[in-house]
């Protein structure tokens, strides 16, 4: 039987934010706020800078999950 992993609450929140970014209209203020949160940058940075940093942040998180064998979400990484 495969090992079941649990995400930490911050890790789970991050992935839920990624999910929300995928679902929300990309031309709304909500999406701009999500992009800023994903990037970790303040509003002093341009939208382009926030978007680029946000994408890098998501890629880095998924790489870390993959490197630790936690990239199969069908194995219960979401926790309860």
N, CA, C and O atoms as CSV, one atom per row, in Angstrom:
chain,resi,resn,atom,element,x,y,z
A,1,UNK,N,N,0.843,-1.174,0.000
A,1,UNK,CA,C,0.000,0.000,0.000
A,1,UNK,C,C,0.890,1.239,0.000
A,1,UNK,O,O,1.888,1.297,0.717
A,2,UNK,N,N,0.525,2.211,-0.796
A,2,UNK,CA,C,1.305,3.438,-0.910
A,2,UNK,C,C,1.188,4.266,0.359
A,2,UNK,O,O,0.162,4.262,1.039
A,3,UNK,N,N,2.263,4.971,0.657
A,3,UNK,CA,C,2.265,5.863,1.811
A,3,UNK,C,C,1.352,7.047,1.529
A,3,UNK,O,O,1.382,7.634,0.448
A,4,UNK,N,N,0.544,7.383,2.521
A,4,UNK,CA,C,-0.322,8.557,2.381
A,4,UNK,C,C,0.346,9.733,3.065
A,4,UNK,O,O,0.802,9.636,4.205
A,5,UNK,N,N,0.393,10.829,2.360
A,5,UNK,CA,C,1.002,12.046,2.878
A,5,UNK,C,C,-0.077,13.068,3.188
A,5,UNK,O,O,-1.194,13.004,2.673
A,6,UNK,N,N,0.284,13.996,4.032
A,6,UNK,CA,C,-0.609,15.103,4.363
A,6,UNK,C,C,0.125,16.400,4.073
A,6,UNK,O,O,1.308,16.551,4.378
A,7,UNK,N,N,-0.595,17.317,3.487
A,7,UNK,CA,C,-0.034,18.648,3.289
A,7,UNK,C,C,-0.222,19.456,4.559
A,7,UNK,O,O,-1.191,19.269,5.296
A,8,UNK,N,N,0.699,20.339,4.799
A,8,UNK,CA,C,0.537,21.263,5.918
A,8,UNK,C,C,-0.585,22.231,5.554
A,8,UNK,O,O,-0.885,22.406,4.373
A,9,UNK,N,N,-1.202,22.854,6.536
A,9,UNK,CA,C,-2.242,23.845,6.220
A,9,UNK,C,C,-1.760,24.931,5.249
A,9,UNK,O,O,-2.501,25.273,4.327
A,10,UNK,N,N,-0.543,25.492,5.417
A,10,UNK,CA,C,-0.097,26.484,4.428
A,10,UNK,C,C,0.074,25.888,3.021
A,10,UNK,O,O,-0.224,26.546,2.024
A,11,UNK,N,N,0.548,24.654,2.951
A,11,UNK,CA,C,0.685,23.993,1.647
A,11,UNK,C,C,-0.661,23.762,0.990
A,11,UNK,O,O,-0.816,23.956,-0.216
A,12,UNK,N,N,-1.622,23.352,1.781
A,12,UNK,CA,C,-2.980,23.137,1.274
A,12,UNK,C,C,-3.586,24.466,0.820
A,12,UNK,O,O,-4.226,24.536,-0.229
A,13,UNK,N,N,-3.381,25.523,1.620
A,13,UNK,CA,C,-3.903,26.843,1.243
A,13,UNK,C,C,-3.304,27.318,-0.074
A,13,UNK,O,O,-3.997,27.889,-0.915
A,14,UNK,N,N,-2.000,27.072,-0.241
A,14,UNK,CA,C,-1.337,27.479,-1.471
A,14,UNK,C,C,-1.954,26.776,-2.680
A,14,UNK,O,O,-2.241,27.412,-3.694
A,15,UNK,N,N,-2.157,25.461,-2.568
A,15,UNK,CA,C,-2.721,24.723,-3.695
A,15,UNK,C,C,-4.181,25.113,-3.953
A,15,UNK,O,O,-4.629,25.105,-5.099
A,16,UNK,N,N,-4.906,25.447,-2.917
A,16,UNK,CA,C,-6.271,25.932,-3.116
A,16,UNK,C,C,-6.266,27.290,-3.814
A,16,UNK,O,O,-7.162,27.590,-4.603
A,17,UNK,N,N,-5.265,28.099,-3.526
A,17,UNK,CA,C,-5.132,29.381,-4.211
A,17,UNK,C,C,-4.795,29.173,-5.687
A,17,UNK,O,O,-5.305,29.891,-6.548
A,18,UNK,N,N,-3.947,28.203,-5.978
A,18,UNK,CA,C,-3.628,27.861,-7.364
A,18,UNK,C,C,-4.897,27.406,-8.090
A,18,UNK,O,O,-5.151,27.801,-9.228
A,19,UNK,N,N,-5.684,26.573,-7.417
A,19,UNK,CA,C,-6.944,26.117,-8.006
A,19,UNK,C,C,-7.864,27.299,-8.300
A,19,UNK,O,O,-8.471,27.374,-9.368
A,20,UNK,N,N,-7.961,28.207,-7.357
A,20,UNK,CA,C,-8.826,29.384,-7.549
A,20,UNK,C,C,-8.336,30.235,-8.717
A,20,UNK,O,O,-9.140,30.758,-9.488
A,21,UNK,N,N,-7.029,30.371,-8.845
A,21,UNK,CA,C,-6.461,31.139,-9.958
A,21,UNK,C,C,-6.848,30.528,-11.302
A,21,UNK,O,O,-7.085,31.242,-12.277
A,22,UNK,N,N,-6.907,29.205,-11.340
A,22,UNK,CA,C,-7.270,28.524,-12.589
A,22,UNK,C,C,-8.735,28.724,-12.945
A,22,UNK,O,O,-9.106,28.663,-14.118
A,23,UNK,N,N,-9.567,28.962,-11.941
A,23,UNK,CA,C,-11.006,29.027,-12.177
A,23,UNK,C,C,-11.565,30.441,-12.335
A,23,UNK,O,O,-12.606,30.628,-12.965
A,24,UNK,N,N,-10.888,31.427,-11.774
A,24,UNK,CA,C,-11.426,32.781,-11.770
A,24,UNK,C,C,-11.141,33.474,-13.113
A,24,UNK,O,O,-10.153,33.174,-13.783
A,25,UNK,N,N,-12.012,34.389,-13.481
A,25,UNK,CA,C,-11.831,35.175,-14.704
A,25,UNK,C,C,-10.494,35.910,-14.619
A,25,UNK,O,O,-10.260,36.635,-13.652
A,26,UNK,N,N,-9.603,35.738,-15.617
A,26,UNK,CA,C,-8.276,36.339,-15.536
A,26,UNK,C,C,-8.260,37.865,-15.665
A,26,UNK,O,O,-7.215,38.488,-15.479
A,27,UNK,N,N,-9.393,38.462,-15.975
A,27,UNK,CA,C,-9.448,39.911,-16.178
A,27,UNK,C,C,-10.088,40.646,-15.004
A,27,UNK,O,O,-10.508,41.795,-15.144
A,28,UNK,N,N,-10.162,39.998,-13.868
A,28,UNK,CA,C,-10.829,40.605,-12.715
A,28,UNK,C,C,-9.818,41.050,-11.660
A,28,UNK,O,O,-8.656,40.645,-11.676
A,29,UNK,N,N,-10.288,41.883,-10.755
A,29,UNK,CA,C,-9.465,42.307,-9.622
A,29,UNK,C,C,-9.139,41.129,-8.716
A,29,UNK,O,O,-8.059,41.070,-8.128
A,30,UNK,N,N,-10.073,40.195,-8.605
A,30,UNK,CA,C,-9.815,39.018,-7.775
A,30,UNK,C,C,-8.590,38.271,-8.287
A,30,UNK,O,O,-7.743,37.850,-7.499
A,31,UNK,N,N,-8.494,38.106,-9.594
A,31,UNK,CA,C,-7.346,37.395,-10.174
A,31,UNK,C,C,-6.057,38.163,-9.915
A,31,UNK,O,O,-5.021,37.559,-9.638
A,32,UNK,N,N,-6.113,39.477,-10.003
A,32,UNK,CA,C,-4.915,40.281,-9.712
A,32,UNK,C,C,-4.462,40.070,-8.273
A,32,UNK,O,O,-3.266,39.963,-8.000
A,33,UNK,N,N,-5.426,40.012,-7.354
A,33,UNK,CA,C,-5.089,39.775,-5.942
A,33,UNK,C,C,-4.493,38.378,-5.746
A,33,UNK,O,O,-3.533,38.201,-4.996
A,34,UNK,N,N,-5.073,37.399,-6.426
A,34,UNK,CA,C,-4.562,36.025,-6.339
A,34,UNK,C,C,-3.134,35.971,-6.874
A,34,UNK,O,O,-2.255,35.372,-6.254
A,35,UNK,N,N,-2.907,36.593,-8.019
A,35,UNK,CA,C,-1.561,36.592,-8.601
A,35,UNK,C,C,-0.549,37.238,-7.660
A,35,UNK,O,O,0.581,36.766,-7.534
A,36,UNK,N,N,-0.960,38.318,-7.003
A,36,UNK,CA,C,-0.067,38.989,-6.071
A,36,UNK,C,C,0.247,38.066,-4.891
A,36,UNK,O,O,1.391,38.000,-4.441
A,37,UNK,N,N,-0.761,37.361,-4.395
A,37,UNK,CA,C,-0.538,36.434,-3.274
A,37,UNK,C,C,0.365,35.277,-3.691
A,37,UNK,O,O,1.248,34.878,-2.932
A,38,UNK,N,N,0.152,34.736,-4.884
A,38,UNK,CA,C,0.986,33.638,-5.357
A,38,UNK,C,C,2.434,34.074,-5.524
A,38,UNK,O,O,3.356,33.297,-5.275
A,39,UNK,N,N,2.630,35.313,-5.943
A,39,UNK,CA,C,3.985,35.802,-6.179
A,39,UNK,C,C,4.702,36.166,-4.883
A,39,UNK,O,O,5.926,36.078,-4.797
A,40,UNK,N,N,3.929,36.578,-3.870
A,40,UNK,CA,C,4.537,37.052,-2.644
A,40,UNK,C,C,5.073,38.472,-2.770
A,40,UNK,O,O,5.735,38.967,-1.858
A,41,UNK,N,N,4.794,39.133,-3.895
A,41,UNK,CA,C,5.270,40.494,-4.128
A,41,UNK,C,C,4.198,41.509,-3.748
A,41,UNK,O,O,3.008,41.195,-3.734
A,42,UNK,N,N,4.626,42.708,-3.446
A,42,UNK,CA,C,3.691,43.783,-3.107
A,42,UNK,C,C,3.149,44.433,-4.381
A,42,UNK,O,O,3.571,44.117,-5.494
A,43,UNK,N,N,2.212,45.337,-4.182
A,43,UNK,CA,C,1.634,46.036,-5.337
A,43,UNK,C,C,2.581,47.084,-5.916
A,43,UNK,O,O,2.227,47.778,-6.870
A,44,UNK,N,N,3.770,47.203,-5.355
A,44,UNK,CA,C,4.781,48.096,-5.928
A,44,UNK,C,C,5.413,47.483,-7.177
A,44,UNK,O,O,6.077,48.173,-7.951
A,45,UNK,N,N,5.200,46.188,-7.360
A,45,UNK,CA,C,5.712,45.499,-8.541
A,45,UNK,C,C,4.635,45.498,-9.623
A,45,UNK,O,O,3.444,45.565,-9.322
A,46,UNK,N,N,5.060,45.422,-10.874
A,46,UNK,CA,C,4.107,45.421,-11.986
A,46,UNK,C,C,3.344,44.102,-12.010
A,46,UNK,O,O,3.765,43.110,-11.416
A,47,UNK,N,N,2.218,44.113,-12.708
A,47,UNK,CA,C,1.446,42.876,-12.875
A,47,UNK,C,C,2.285,41.804,-13.540
A,47,UNK,O,O,2.224,40.636,-13.156
A,48,UNK,N,N,3.060,42.188,-14.524
A,48,UNK,CA,C,3.906,41.227,-15.232
A,48,UNK,C,C,4.911,40.587,-14.275
A,48,UNK,O,O,5.105,39.371,-14.299
A,49,UNK,N,N,5.547,41.401,-13.434
A,49,UNK,CA,C,6.498,40.864,-12.462
A,49,UNK,C,C,5.802,39.919,-11.481
A,49,UNK,O,O,6.337,38.861,-11.150
A,50,UNK,N,N,4.622,40.297,-11.023
A,50,UNK,CA,C,3.871,39.442,-10.109
A,50,UNK,C,C,3.499,38.133,-10.777
A,50,UNK,O,O,3.623,37.069,-10.170
A,51,UNK,N,N,3.042,38.200,-12.027
A,51,UNK,CA,C,2.653,36.988,-12.742
A,51,UNK,C,C,3.845,36.058,-12.952
A,51,UNK,O,O,3.746,34.851,-12.733
A,52,UNK,N,N,4.966,36.625,-13.375
A,52,UNK,CA,C,6.154,35.801,-13.610
A,52,UNK,C,C,6.633,35.143,-12.320
A,52,UNK,O,O,6.960,33.956,-12.312
A,53,UNK,N,N,6.676,35.900,-11.240
A,53,UNK,CA,C,7.105,35.352,-9.958
A,53,UNK,C,C,6.108,34.320,-9.441
A,53,UNK,O,O,6.502,33.308,-8.862
A,54,UNK,N,N,4.821,34.574,-9.649
A,54,UNK,CA,C,3.800,33.623,-9.221
A,54,UNK,C,C,3.922,32.292,-9.935
A,54,UNK,O,O,3.813,31.236,-9.311
A,55,UNK,N,N,4.146,32.334,-11.235
A,55,UNK,CA,C,4.311,31.094,-12.010
A,55,UNK,C,C,5.538,30.339,-11.521
A,55,UNK,O,O,5.488,29.123,-11.336
A,56,UNK,N,N,6.640,31.053,-11.311
A,56,UNK,CA,C,7.857,30.405,-10.799
A,56,UNK,C,C,7.608,29.774,-9.432
A,56,UNK,O,O,8.090,28.678,-9.147
A,57,UNK,N,N,6.868,30.462,-8.608
A,57,UNK,CA,C,6.558,29.957,-7.273
A,57,UNK,C,C,5.768,28.651,-7.346
A,57,UNK,O,O,6.057,27.700,-6.621
A,58,UNK,N,N,4.778,28.617,-8.222
A,58,UNK,CA,C,3.961,27.405,-8.387
A,58,UNK,C,C,4.822,26.264,-8.918
A,58,UNK,O,O,4.737,25.141,-8.423
A,59,UNK,N,N,5.641,26.541,-9.912
A,59,UNK,CA,C,6.517,25.509,-10.476
A,59,UNK,C,C,7.453,24.956,-9.411
A,59,UNK,O,O,7.637,23.743,-9.309
A,60,UNK,N,N,8.043,25.843,-8.618
A,60,UNK,CA,C,8.962,25.397,-7.563
A,60,UNK,C,C,8.255,24.519,-6.536
A,60,UNK,O,O,8.808,23.515,-6.090
A,61,UNK,N,N,7.044,24.892,-6.165
A,61,UNK,CA,C,6.291,24.080,-5.185
A,61,UNK,C,C,6.005,22.697,-5.737
A,61,UNK,O,O,6.164,21.699,-5.034
A,62,UNK,N,N,5.581,22.631,-7.005
A,62,UNK,CA,C,5.272,21.330,-7.588
A,62,UNK,C,C,6.526,20.490,-7.769
A,62,UNK,O,O,6.474,19.268,-7.630
A,63,UNK,N,N,7.652,21.125,-8.076
A,63,UNK,CA,C,8.904,20.372,-8.181
A,63,UNK,C,C,9.278,19.763,-6.838
A,63,UNK,O,O,9.721,18.616,-6.773
A,64,UNK,N,N,9.101,20.528,-5.768
A,64,UNK,CA,C,9.409,19.997,-4.428
A,64,UNK,C,C,8.508,18.813,-4.087
A,64,UNK,O,O,8.960,17.821,-3.514
A,65,UNK,N,N,7.232,18.929,-4.444
A,65,UNK,CA,C,6.315,17.805,-4.205
A,65,UNK,C,C,6.748,16.590,-5.008
A,65,UNK,O,O,6.744,15.469,-4.500
A,66,UNK,N,N,7.119,16.811,-6.254
A,66,UNK,CA,C,7.544,15.713,-7.117
A,66,UNK,C,C,8.819,15.054,-6.582
A,66,UNK,O,O,8.926,13.828,-6.565
A,67,UNK,N,N,9.771,15.861,-6.152
A,67,UNK,CA,C,11.047,15.340,-5.650
A,67,UNK,C,C,10.869,14.488,-4.399
A,67,UNK,O,O,11.671,13.590,-4.142
A,68,UNK,N,N,9.846,14.757,-3.635
A,68,UNK,CA,C,9.606,13.987,-2.413
A,68,UNK,C,C,8.549,12.900,-2.621
A,68,UNK,O,O,8.110,12.266,-1.661
A,69,UNK,N,N,8.144,12.687,-3.871
A,69,UNK,CA,C,7.174,11.643,-4.167
A,69,UNK,C,C,5.763,11.973,-3.724
A,69,UNK,O,O,4.949,11.074,-3.513
A,70,UNK,N,N,5.468,13.262,-3.581
A,70,UNK,CA,C,4.154,13.682,-3.086
A,70,UNK,C,C,3.338,14.359,-4.175
A,70,UNK,O,O,2.457,15.167,-3.879
A,71,UNK,N,N,3.619,14.040,-5.425
A,71,UNK,CA,C,2.958,14.721,-6.533
A,71,UNK,C,C,1.739,13.976,-7.067
A,71,UNK,O,O,1.119,14.440,-8.024
A,72,UNK,N,N,1.381,12.848,-6.486
A,72,UNK,CA,C,0.207,12.102,-6.906
A,72,UNK,C,C,-0.934,12.431,-5.939
A,72,UNK,O,O,-1.006,11.877,-4.842
A,73,UNK,N,N,-1.808,13.323,-6.351
A,73,UNK,CA,C,-2.858,13.785,-5.458
A,73,UNK,C,C,-3.955,12.744,-5.242
A,73,UNK,O,O,-4.841,12.947,-4.413
A,74,UNK,N,N,-3.907,11.658,-5.960
A,74,UNK,CA,C,-4.859,10.579,-5.742
A,74,UNK,C,C,-4.481,9.734,-4.526
A,74,UNK,O,O,-5.247,8.867,-4.106
A,75,UNK,N,N,-3.301,9.988,-3.961
A,75,UNK,CA,C,-2.855,9.228,-2.787
A,75,UNK,C,C,-3.147,9.947,-1.484
A,75,UNK,O,O,-2.607,9.570,-0.445
A,76,UNK,N,N,-3.976,10.961,-1.510
A,76,UNK,CA,C,-4.424,11.572,-0.280
A,76,UNK,C,C,-3.521,12.636,0.298
A,76,UNK,O,O,-3.478,12.788,1.519
A,77,UNK,N,N,-2.798,13.382,-0.518
A,77,UNK,CA,C,-1.926,14.418,0.037
A,77,UNK,C,C,-2.707,15.593,0.590
A,77,UNK,O,O,-2.156,16.404,1.335
A,78,UNK,N,N,-3.969,15.699,0.243
A,78,UNK,CA,C,-4.754,16.843,0.697
A,78,UNK,C,C,-5.037,16.790,2.189
A,78,UNK,O,O,-5.300,17.825,2.803
A,79,UNK,N,N,-4.989,15.646,2.763
A,79,UNK,CA,C,-5.251,15.551,4.195
A,79,UNK,C,C,-6.735,15.626,4.477
A,79,UNK,O,O,-7.560,15.613,3.564
A,80,UNK,N,N,-7.054,15.703,5.725
A,80,UNK,CA,C,-8.472,15.776,6.088
A,80,UNK,C,C,-8.731,16.973,6.951
A,80,UNK,O,O,-9.868,17.206,7.359
